Amino acid sequence: MGELIAKSEAEEDSLDDMVAELRKTFREEAYELVTELETALLELEKAPGEMEVVGRVFRAMHTIKGSGATCRLNDIASFTHELETIFDMVRKGRIAVTPELINLALRARDQIKAMLDRLYQGKAVDEALTQKITSLLKKRVSDSIVKRAQTGSSQLQGKASTDIAGENATYRIRFQPAPDTFSHGTNLTLLLNQLRELGHCHVAAQTDNIPYLENINPETCYTSWDAIVSTPLGRNAIEDVFIFVRNGSELKIEVIDEEGAPVDEAAYKKLGEILIERGDLSSEALQQALNAKKRVGEVLVEIGVIPEAKVESALTEQQHVREMRERRQGAEASASIRVATAKLDSLVNLVGELVTVQARLTQTALSTGLPALQSIAEEVERLTASLRDNTMDIRMLPIGTTFSKFKRLVRDLSSELGKEIEMTAGGAETELDKTVIERLSDPLVHIIRNSIDHGIELPAARTAAGKPKKGTIHLSALHSGAHVLIQVQDDGAGLDGSAIRAKAVEKGLIQPDVELPEHELWELILAPGFSTAKQVSGVSGRGVGMDVVKKAIDALRGTIEIMSSKGKGTTITLKLPLTLAIIDGFLTRTGDERLIFPLSLVEECVELGRADMASEHGRQLAHVRGQIVPYIRLRDYFMISGGNPAYEQIVITGVDGRRVGFVVDMVIGEHQTVLKSLGKFYKDVEGISGATILGDGTVALILDIPKLVRMVALQEEQMTRGGANLD
């Protein structure tokens, strides 16, 4: 007995380990599914009659329920089942999609996410809310059943029955032409070929009604056909094939499988079930055949209960559906593969190390001058570049995954503020490094909240201004060289320049008599604690939103550009690097230090002689192609020892529309730069964003150009104020 108990406990422990592993695997999929559920529900709200979107909603729920049950998440499975029941009735036309239903479904979706957060993040769940939503879901189902019993099937059901499973559904078709079909000149071969063109199709002729030769009438059609067709074109397309032969003919079309259906049992139904379902066989005859202990089809044909052609037709259906389900399972399995983020990051680090070793090999090959070694180095460089690009592509994700999260934000917040706002998106397929996308979500939330609260006016105010009652927030993304430009554009009231200026003077950000260009005036809203809101609300007014945006974008080595037109709206453009792992750099030397500029910010390089420096009377300004460009000496800023060479180089960079130069001893050239983070003792050093290892093993520092440019601008401002005070 003791051994049995020990064995039982061991099996239970093994099962618990398996469930724990399943839950770990389910985590990422679960959050993706609740995101997809929210996106589909918001789309369904705009197009309530779109059965394809209803199918998306149902499939997301069905997968959450099924996977949750597999992982022993019974609370999630049972709760989702109640929601799934409602949308199954929507699919069948028994419940109409209404704003109230969408609101209830979104609340249920949020509760499912809360349950997942409890499991994976240890957060609390409001059980009373769970019970309340469950009761509301059950009430809606029961109300629908009562209403249906009272009024019968609605017109919506008829529509759903024709539109359902329009997404690559499998149909069973039984076609018995009218006996006089041939006398009307109809070519049934052409008709059946047209049916085959709709998709994956099998056709079987039923010839058991053909009489003996002496009794045949050449103008009479004795044959009928069974067909199985899988097509995304829907029932109407099938009916159109037979539109000219419907009179006097018998046509039956049934959906027997669909893309949203579970594919757990790829074997589909048994032969006997199919024959009974078709009406070709009785239950009693099937039982008689089963008692014979032989193959059902063979027995049925032997005892003469059913023609062999009908058995063959049923077998064809069985094989057809099995093939479609296996194909669907294979497509789902091969479409993507989940890889742990840590493994992907490790791969990127290894590729980075390989790039460093490749640079060292190239340098060694050049120094030795051996042609064979140089040839090998060139081949390794080519392969490394290809591997680097492919690895970076793996890290790329379409930014549309982030855009879709904001539709719910716009919907809920606009409703809370009594505004009518529609969010549109463009360039959702634009790809960006996954790390950048993850860190971009919060800044975009702040920008969109500001656009909703400060930008878009109330409906009455928009109507009075001659604008459409409904405002628009447009998110877009596009590639621009080594960067991605992300824009948030609204058609609201625009920024109030006078209010911004007054607040900036009040906070001491600018002097009362200083006139700023428009773009610099708009940039003041990015200052810490800056807000023009007259009162603090749950949405804005504390002056932390845009400051958070500025810090987050700086951390991503990006820039922010603001454009606004009074009464027409505001556009905020975020310029972000494609990746944070490997960049194209511009290598320079100052003293014994190697310093790298991000190549995308470098505009040109010019010589800076001693005469040029002397002519400036100690002011750090240089004449470059007819323009005065402020510059900073990196030797002085970083306190690098050693004397200045006779001729130095000035690297001209462009940030936020401002040209600033940086003086270095020598320009070396372009360099593929693998970014390495600095240690905790150096992470707060101003003007340095990271480091990299060169081919000779030395370390080069990567300059944080935007911060250095702001430092130069601050120095200029201080010099200007000092000069004014002296006057």
C-alpha positions in Angstrom: 0.0 0.0 0.0 2.8 2.4 0.9 4.4 1.8 -2.5 1.2 2.6 -4.3 0.8 5.9 -2.3 4.4 6.8 -3.1 3.9 6.1 -6.8 0.7 8.1 -6.8 2.5 11.1 -5.2 5.4 10.8 -7.7 2.9 10.9 -10.6 1.1 13.9 -9.1 4.4 15.7 -8.7 5.3 14.9 -12.3 1.9 16.2 -13.5 2.4 19.4 -11.5 5.8 20.0 -13.1 4.2 19.5 -16.5 1.4 21.9 -15.8 3.9 24.5 -14.5 5.9 24.1 -17.7 2.7 24.5 -19.8 1.8 27.7 -17.9 5.2 29.1 -18.6 4.8 28.4 -22.3 1.2 29.7 -22.3 2.2 33.1 -20.8 3.2 34.9 -24.0 0.5 33.4 -26.1 -2.1 34.3 -23.5 -1.2 38.0 -23.5 -1.1 38.0 -27.3 -4.6 36.5 -27.4 -6.2 39.1 -25.0 -4.6 41.8 -27.1 -6.0 40.2 -30.3 -9.4 39.9 -28.5 -9.4 43.6 -27.7 -8.4 44.6 -31.2 -11.1 42.4 -32.8 -13.8 43.7 -30.5 -12.9 47.3 -31.3 -13.1 46.5 -35.0 -16.4 44.7 -34.5 -17.8 47.8 -32.8 -17.2 49.8 -36.0 -18.5 47.0 -38.3 -21.1 45.0 -36.3 -22.2 42.9 -39.2 -18.8 41.7 -40.3 -18.9 38.0 -39.6 -15.2 37.5 -40.3 -14.4 39.8 -37.4 -16.9 37.8 -35.2 -14.9 34.7 -36.2 -11.7 36.4 -35.0 -13.3 37.2 -31.7 -14.6 33.7 -31.3 -11.3 32.0 -32.2 -9.4 34.2 -29.6 -11.9 33.2 -26.9 -11.9 29.6 -27.9 -8.1 29.4 -27.8 -7.9 31.1 -24.4 -10.5 28.7 -23.0 -8.9 25.6 -24.5 -5.3 26.5 -23.5 -6.4 27.7 -20.1 -8.1 24.4 -19.4 -5.0 22.5 -20.6 -2.9 24.5 -18.1 -5.5 23.8 -15.3 -6.5 27.5 -15.2 -10.1 26.5 -14.5 -11.2 30.0 -13.4 -10.1 31.5 -16.8 -11.5 28.6 -18.8 -14.9 28.7 -17.2 -15.2 32.5 -17.3 -14.1 32.6 -20.9 -16.6 29.9 -21.7 -19.5 32.2 -20.7 -18.2 34.9 -23.1 -17.6 32.4 -25.8 -21.2 31.2 -25.5 -22.5 34.6 -26.4 -20.3 35.0 -29.4 -21.2 31.5 -30.6 -24.8 32.8 -30.6 -23.6 35.9 -32.5 -22.0 33.7 -35.1 -25.3 31.8 -35.5 -27.3 34.9 -35.7 -29.2 34.5 -32.4 -27.7 37.7 -30.8 -27.0 41.0 -32.5 -23.8 43.0 -32.0 -24.7 46.1 -30.0 -22.6 48.8 -28.2 -23.8 47.3 -24.9 -22.5 43.8 -26.0 -19.1 45.3 -27.0 -18.8 47.1 -23.7 -19.6 44.0 -21.8 -17.2 41.9 -23.8 -14.4 44.5 -23.3 -15.0 44.4 -19.5 -14.8 40.6 -19.7 -11.6 40.8 -21.7 -10.1 43.1 -19.0 -11.1 40.6 -16.3 -9.4 37.8 -18.2 -6.2 39.9 -18.4 -6.5 40.6 -14.6 -6.7 36.8 -14.0 -3.6 36.3 -16.1 -1.9 39.1 -14.2 -2.7 37.4 -10.9 -1.1 34.2 -12.2 2.0 35.7 -13.8 2.5 39.0 -11.9 1.0 38.3 -8.5 -1.6 41.0 -8.8 -5.0 40.9 -7.1 -8.3 40.1 -8.9 -11.7 41.6 -7.9 -13.7 38.4 -7.5 -16.9 40.3 -7.0 -16.4 41.9 -10.4 -15.8 38.5 -12.0 -19.1 37.2 -10.5 -20.9 40.4 -11.7 -19.7 40.1 -15.3 -20.5 36.3 -15.3 -24.0 37.1 -14.2 -24.4 39.7 -16.9 -23.2 37.3 -19.5 -25.5 34.5 -18.4 -28.5 36.9 -18.3 -27.8 38.0 -21.9 -27.8 34.4 -23.0 -31.0 33.6 -21.2 -32.7 36.7 -22.5 -31.7 35.7 -26.0 -33.1 32.2 -25.6 -36.4 33.6 -24.3 -36.7 36.2 -27.0 -35.9 33.6 -29.7 -38.5 31.2 -28.3 -41.0 34.0 -28.5 -40.2 35.5 -31.9 -38.5 32.6 -33.8 -35.5 33.0 -35.9 -34.6 36.5 -36.9 -33.4 37.7 -40.3 -30.0 38.0 -38.8 -29.8 34.2 -38.4 -30.4 33.7 -42.1 -27.6 36.1 -42.9 -25.2 34.4 -40.4 -26.0 31.0 -41.8 -24.9 32.1 -45.3 -21.9 34.1 -44.2 -20.6 31.9 -41.4 -17.3 30.2 -42.0 -16.5 32.3 -45.0 -12.9 32.0 -44.0 -11.8 28.9 -45.9 -14.8 26.8 -44.9 -15.4 23.2 -46.2 -18.8 22.6 -47.7 -20.7 19.4 -48.5 -22.7 19.7 -51.8 -25.3 17.2 -53.1 -26.5 18.0 -56.6 -29.2 16.1 -58.4 -29.9 17.8 -61.7 -33.4 17.9 -63.2 -34.1 14.9 -65.5 -34.5 17.2 -68.6 -31.2 19.2 -67.9 -29.6 17.9 -71.1 -32.5 18.9 -73.3 -31.8 22.5 -72.4 -28.3 22.3 -73.7 -26.6 22.4 -70.3 -23.0 21.1 -70.1 -22.6 19.8 -66.6 -18.9 19.1 -67.1 -18.3 22.9 -67.4 -20.4 23.5 -64.3 -18.4 21.0 -62.2 -15.1 22.5 -63.5 -16.3 25.9 -62.3 -17.0 24.4 -58.9 -13.4 23.0 -58.8 -12.1 26.5 -59.4 -13.5 27.8 -56.1 -10.9 26.0 -54.1 -9.7 22.5 -53.0 -12.4 20.3 -54.4 -13.4 16.6 -54.7 -16.3 15.5 -56.9 -17.9 12.0 -56.9 -20.6 10.9 -59.4 -23.5 8.8 -58.1 -24.5 6.4 -60.9 -26.7 3.9 -59.1 -29.9 5.4 -60.7 -28.7 4.7 -64.3 -30.9 2.1 -65.9 -29.9 -0.7 -68.2 -28.9 0.3 -71.7 -32.1 -0.7 -73.4 -34.1 1.6 -71.0 -31.8 4.7 -71.2 -33.2 7.9 -72.7 -30.2 9.9 -74.1 -31.8 13.2 -73.2 -32.4 12.3 -69.5 -29.9 12.9 -66.7 -29.7 10.0 -64.3 -26.5 10.9 -62.5 -26.2 13.0 -59.3 -23.0 14.3 -57.8 -21.5 14.7 -54.3 -18.8 17.3 -53.9 -16.6 18.5 -51.1 -15.1 22.0 -51.6 -12.9 24.1 -49.3 -13.1 27.8 -50.3 -12.8 31.2 -48.7 -15.4 32.6 -51.1 -18.4 31.7 -49.1 -21.8 30.0 -49.7 -23.0 32.6 -52.2 -20.1 31.7 -54.6 -21.1 28.1 -54.6 -24.8 28.9 -55.2 -23.7 31.1 -58.2 -22.2 28.1 -59.9 -25.7 26.4 -60.0 -27.7 29.5 -60.6 -28.8 28.5 -64.1 -29.8 24.9 -63.3 -31.7 25.5 -60.0 -35.2 25.0 -61.6 -36.2 21.4 -61.1 -32.8 20.4 -59.6 -32.1 19.4 -56.0 -29.2 21.3 -54.4 -28.1 20.9 -50.8 -25.1 22.9 -49.4 -23.9 22.3 -45.8 -20.9 23.6 -43.9 -19.1 20.6 -42.4 -15.8 22.3 -41.3 -14.4 25.7 -40.9 -11.2 27.5 -40.1 -12.3 28.6 -36.7 -13.3 25.1 -35.6 -11.1 23.1 -33.2 -8.5 21.0 -35.0 -7.7 18.7 -32.1 -9.1 15.7 -33.9 -7.7 15.7 -37.4 -9.4 12.4 -38.2 -12.8 14.1 -38.5 -15.9 11.9 -38.2 -16.2 8.1 -38.7 -17.5 6.7 -42.0 -20.8 5.6 -40.4 -21.4 9.0 -38.9 -20.9 10.7 -42.3 -23.3 8.3 -44.0 -26.0 8.8 -41.4 -25.5 12.6 -41.4 -26.0 12.5 -45.2 -29.2 10.5 -44.9 -27.7 7.6 -46.9 -27.8 5.1 -44.0 -30.0 4.3 -41.0 -28.7 3.7 -37.5 -30.0 0.2 -37.5 -28.2 -0.7 -40.7 -25.0 0.8 -39.3 -25.3 -1.3 -36.1 -25.8 -4.4 -38.2 -22.6 -3.7 -40.1 -20.7 -3.0 -36.9 -21.7 -6.4 -35.5 -20.0 -8.1 -38.5 -16.5 -7.2 -37.1 -15.4 -6.1 -40.5 -14.7 -2.8 -42.2 -18.0 -0.9 -42.1 -17.9 0.2 -45.8 -17.2 -3.3 -47.1 -20.0 -4.8 -45.0 -22.5 -2.2 -46.1 -21.8 -2.8 -49.8 -21.8 -6.6 -49.3 -25.3 -6.7 -47.7 -26.6 -4.3 -50.3 -27.6 -1.6 -47.9 -25.8 1.2 -49.7 -24.1 1.6 -53.2 -20.4 1.5 -53.3 -20.3 5.0 -54.9 -21.9 6.5 -51.8 -19.4 4.8 -49.5 -16.5 6.1 -51.7 -18.1 9.6 -51.6 -18.2 9.5 -47.8 -14.6 8.3 -47.6 -13.6 11.1 -49.9 -15.2 13.6 -47.6 -13.5 12.1 -44.6 -10.1 12.3 -46.3 -10.7 15.8 -47.7 -11.5 17.2 -44.2 -8.6 15.4 -42.7 -6.2 16.9 -45.3 -7.6 20.4 -44.7 -7.3 20.1 -41.0 -3.7 18.7 -41.2 -2.8 21.5 -43.6 -4.3 24.1 -41.3 -2.4 22.6 -38.3 0.8 22.5 -40.4 0.4 26.2 -41.4 -0.2 27.2 -37.8 2.8 25.3 -36.7 5.2 26.5 -39.4 4.1 30.1 -39.4 6.3 31.1 -36.5 8.3 29.7 -33.7 8.5 31.1 -30.1 12.0 31.9 -28.9 12.8 33.1 -25.4 13.9 36.8 -25.3 17.0 35.8 -23.3 18.1 33.4 -26.1 17.6 36.1 -28.7 19.6 38.6 -26.7 22.3 36.0 -26.3 22.4 35.5 -30.1 22.7 39.2 -30.7 25.6 39.4 -28.2 27.4 36.6 -29.9 26.9 38.2 -33.3 28.3 41.4 -31.7 31.4 39.5 -30.5 31.8 38.0 -33.9 31.7 41.5 -35.5 34.5 42.5 -33.2 36.6 39.5 -34.0 36.0 40.0 -37.7 37.3 43.6 -37.4 40.4 42.3 -35.7 40.9 39.7 -38.4 40.6 42.3 -41.1 43.1 44.6 -39.3 45.6 41.7 -38.9 45.2 40.8 -42.6 45.9 44.3 -43.7 48.9 44.6 -41.5 50.5 41.3 -42.7 49.9 42.1 -46.4 49.3 38.4 -47.2 46.8 38.1 -50.1 45.5 34.7 -49.0 44.7 36.0 -45.5 43.1 39.2 -46.9 40.9 37.0 -49.1 39.8 35.0 -46.1 39.2 38.2 -44.1 37.0 39.6 -46.9 34.9 36.4 -47.0 34.5 36.4 -43.2 33.5 40.0 -43.4 30.8 39.3 -46.0 29.4 36.4 -44.0 29.5 38.3 -40.8 27.6 41.2 -42.3 25.0 38.8 -43.7 24.6 37.1 -40.3 24.4 40.4 -38.5 21.7 41.7 -40.8 19.7 38.5 -40.5 20.0 38.5 -36.7 18.9 42.1 -36.6 15.9 41.2 -38.8 14.9 38.5 -36.2 14.7 41.3 -33.6 12.5 43.4 -35.8 8.7 43.5 -35.2 6.0 45.5 -37.0 5.1 48.6 -35.0 1.4 47.9 -35.7 1.5 45.6 -32.6 2.0 48.7 -30.5 -0.4 50.9 -32.5 -3.3 48.5 -31.9 -3.0 48.9 -28.1 -3.9 52.6 -28.3 -7.3 52.1 -29.9 -8.8 51.1 -26.6 -7.1 54.1 -24.9 -8.6 56.5 -27.4 -12.0 54.9 -27.1 -12.2 54.9 -23.3 -10.6 58.3 -22.7 -12.6 60.2 -25.3 -15.8 58.7 -23.8 -14.7 59.8 -20.3 -14.0 63.4 -21.5 -17.2 63.6 -23.6 -15.4 63.8 -26.9 -15.8 62.0 -30.2 -12.4 60.8 -31.5 -11.4 58.3 -34.0 -7.9 56.8 -34.2 -6.4 55.9 -37.6 -3.0 54.4 -38.3 -0.6 54.1 -41.2 2.6 52.2 -41.8 1.7 49.6 -39.2 3.9 47.1 -41.1 7.0 49.3 -40.5 9.5 47.2 -38.5 11.5 48.3 -35.5 13.8 46.6 -32.9 11.7 44.8 -30.3 13.6 46.6 -27.5 12.7 50.0 -29.0 9.1 49.0 -29.4 8.8 47.8 -25.8 10.2 51.1 -24.5 8.2 53.2 -26.9 4.8 52.3 -25.5 4.8 54.7 -22.4 5.9 57.8 -24.4 3.2 57.2 -27.0 0.6 56.8 -24.2 1.5 60.2 -22.8 1.5 61.9 -26.2 -1.9 60.4 -27.2 -3.4 61.4 -23.8 -2.2 64.9 -24.3 -3.7 65.0 -27.8 -7.0 63.8 -26.5 -7.1 66.2 -23.5 -5.4 69.3 -24.7 -5.7 68.9 -28.5 -9.1 67.6 -29.6 -12.0 70.0 -28.8 -15.4 69.1 -27.5 -18.0 68.3 -30.3 -19.8 71.7 -29.8 -16.5 73.6 -30.0 -15.5 71.8 -33.2 -18.9 72.4 -34.8 -18.6 76.1 -33.9 -15.2 76.2 -35.5 -16.5 74.6 -38.7 -14.8 71.3 -38.1 -16.3 67.8 -38.2 -17.9 66.8 -34.9 -15.5 63.8 -34.6 -11.8 64.5 -34.1 -9.0 62.4 -35.5 -5.7 61.2 -34.1 -3.5 59.6 -36.7 -0.5 57.4 -35.9 2.0 56.7 -38.6 5.4 55.2 -39.0 7.9 55.2 -41.9 11.5 54.3 -42.5 14.0 57.1 -43.0 17.5 55.8 -43.5 18.8 54.2 -40.3 15.8 55.6 -38.4 12.1 55.3 -38.1 9.9 58.3 -37.9 6.8 57.9 -35.8 4.2 60.7 -35.9 1.2 61.4 -33.7 -1.0 63.9 -35.5 -4.3 65.4 -34.3 -6.7 67.9 -35.9 -7.4 69.7 -32.7 -7.0 73.3 -31.6 -3.2 73.3 -31.8 -0.7 74.7 -29.3 -1.3 78.1 -27.7 2.0 79.9 -28.2 1.1 82.8 -25.9 0.1 80.5 -23.0 3.2 78.5 -23.4 5.4 81.6 -23.5 3.7 83.0 -20.4 4.1 79.8 -18.4 7.8 79.6 -19.5 8.4 83.2 -18.3 6.6 82.3 -15.0 8.8 79.3 -14.4 12.0 81.2 -15.4 12.7 79.1 -18.5 13.1 82.2 -20.7 13.5 85.9 -20.1 10.4 88.1 -20.7 12.2 90.1 -23.5 13.6 87.0 -25.4 11.9 86.1 -28.7 12.1 82.4 -29.6 11.6 80.8 -33.0 8.3 78.9 -33.2 10.0 75.4 -33.0 11.9 76.4 -29.9 8.8 77.7 -28.3 7.0 74.4 -28.8 10.0 72.5 -27.3 9.3 74.3 -24.0 6.5 71.9 -23.3 9.1 69.1 -22.9 10.6 70.9 -19.9 10.2 69.2 -16.5 7.0 70.3 -14.6 5.7 72.3 -17.6 1.9 72.3 -18.1 -0.6 74.9 -19.4 -3.6 73.1 -17.9 -5.7 75.4 -15.8 -6.6 72.6 -13.4 -5.3 69.2 -12.5 -7.4 66.2 -13.7 -7.1 62.5 -13.9 -5.7 62.9 -17.4 -3.3 65.9 -17.2 -2.2 69.0 -15.5 0.7 67.8 -13.3 3.4 68.6 -15.9 5.0 65.2 -15.9 3.7 63.7 -19.2 5.9 65.3 -21.8 8.9 65.4 -19.5 8.6 61.6 -19.3 8.4 61.4 -23.1 11.6 63.5 -23.5 13.5 61.3 -21.1 12.3 58.1 -22.7 13.2 59.2 -26.2 16.6 60.5 -25.1 17.3 57.1 -23.6 16.5 55.5 -27.0 18.9 57.9 -28.7 16.0 59.5 -30.5 14.8 63.1 -31.0 11.4 64.9 -30.8 10.1 67.4 -33.3 6.9 69.4 -32.6 4.9 71.3 -35.2 1.6 73.0 -34.5 -0.8 75.3 -36.2 -3.4 77.3 -34.3 -6.9 75.9 -34.9 -5.6 73.1 -37.2 -3.8 70.7 -35.0 -0.4 69.4 -33.7 2.1 66.9 -35.1 4.7 65.3 -32.9 7.4 63.4 -34.7 9.7 60.9 -32.9 12.9 60.0 -34.7 14.2 56.7 -33.4 17.1 54.4 -34.4 16.2 51.1 -36.0 18.1 49.1 -33.5 20.0 49.6 -30.2 22.3 46.7 -30.7 24.6 47.5 -33.6 25.0 50.9 -35.4 27.0 52.4 -38.1 29.6 54.6 -36.4 32.1 57.3 -37.4 35.4 56.6 -35.7 37.7 59.5 -34.6 40.8 59.9 -32.4 41.6 62.6 -29.8 44.9 62.0 -28.0 45.0 58.3 -27.1 41.2 58.1 -26.9 39.0 56.7 -29.7 35.6 58.4 -29.9 32.7 57.2 -32.1 29.9 59.4 -33.5 26.6 57.8 -34.7 27.1 58.0 -38.4 23.4 59.0 -39.0 24.0 62.3 -37.2 27.3 63.3 -39.0 26.8 65.8 -41.8 30.4 66.6 -42.8 34.0 67.0 -41.6 36.3 70.0 -42.2 39.8 71.0 -41.1 40.2 73.5 -38.3 43.6 75.2 -38.3 45.2 77.4 -35.7 44.5 80.5 -37.7 40.8 79.7 -37.8 40.8 79.4 -34.0 42.7 82.6 -33.4 40.3 84.6 -35.6 37.5 83.8 -33.3 39.0 85.7 -30.3 38.5 82.9 -27.9 34.9 82.3 -28.9 34.1 78.6 -29.9 32.6 79.4 -33.2 33.8 78.3 -36.7 33.0 79.5 -40.2 31.8 76.5 -42.3 30.6 77.2 -45.8 29.3 80.6 -45.0 27.7 79.6 -41.8 28.8 80.2 -38.2 28.8 76.9 -36.4 29.4 76.6 -32.6 31.7 73.8 -31.6 33.0 72.0 -28.5 36.5 70.7 -28.0 36.2 67.1 -27.0 39.8 67.2 -25.6 38.8 69.9 -23.2 35.4 68.5 -22.4 36.7 65.0 -21.5 40.0 66.5 -20.1 42.2 64.4 -22.4 45.9 65.0 -21.9 48.4 65.9 -24.6 48.9 68.8 -26.9 46.8 69.8 -29.9 48.0 68.9 -33.4 48.7 71.7 -35.9 45.6 70.8 -37.8 42.5 69.4 -36.2 39.3 68.1 -37.6 35.8 69.4 -36.8 32.9 66.9 -37.2 29.7 68.7 -38.0 26.6 67.1 -36.6 22.9 67.9 -37.0 20.4 67.4 -34.2 16.9 69.0 -34.0 17.7 71.3 -36.9 20.8 72.7 -35.1 24.3 72.3 -36.5 27.1 71.8 -33.9 30.7 70.9 -34.4 33.0 68.7 -32.4 36.8 69.1 -32.6 38.9 65.9 -32.7 42.5 65.3 -33.5 41.9 62.9 -36.5 39.1 61.3 -38.4 39.6 57.6 -39.0 36.4 56.7 -40.8 33.3 54.5 -40.7 33.1 51.7 -38.2 30.5 48.9 -37.6 29.8 49.5 -33.9 28.6 46.9 -31.4 27.0 48.8 -28.5 28.2 47.8 -25.0 26.6 49.3 -21.9 28.9 51.1 -19.5 29.4 49.8 -15.9 27.3 51.2 -13.1 30.1 53.6 -12.1 30.2 55.2 -15.5 26.5 55.0 -16.6 25.7 58.6 -15.6 28.7 60.2 -17.4 27.3 63.1 -19.4 27.9 62.9 -23.2 28.7 59.1 -23.3 26.0 56.6 -24.3 28.1 53.4 -24.4 31.3 51.8 -25.6 32.5 49.3 -28.1 35.6 47.1 -28.6 37.8 47.8 -31.7 39.6 45.3 -33.8 42.9 45.8 -31.9 41.2 45.1 -28.5 41.0 48.7 -27.3 37.8 50.3 -26.1 36.2 53.2 -27.9 33.5 55.4 -26.3 30.3 56.2 -28.1 29.2 59.8 -27.9 25.7 60.9 -26.9 25.4 63.7 -29.5 22.0 65.1 -28.5 23.1 65.6 -24.9 26.4 67.3 -26.0 24.4 69.5 -28.4 22.1 70.6 -25.6 25.2 71.4 -23.5 26.6 73.6 -26.3 23.2 75.4 -26.6 23.2 76.0 -22.8 26.7 77.4 -22.9 25.7 79.8 -25.7 22.7 80.9 -23.8 24.8 81.5 -20.7 27.3 83.5 -22.8 24.5 85.6 -24.3 23.0 86.4 -20.8 26.5 87.2 -19.6 27.1 89.6 -22.4 23.7 91.2 -21.8 24.5 91.7 -18.1 27.9 93.3 -19.0 26.2 95.8 -21.3 
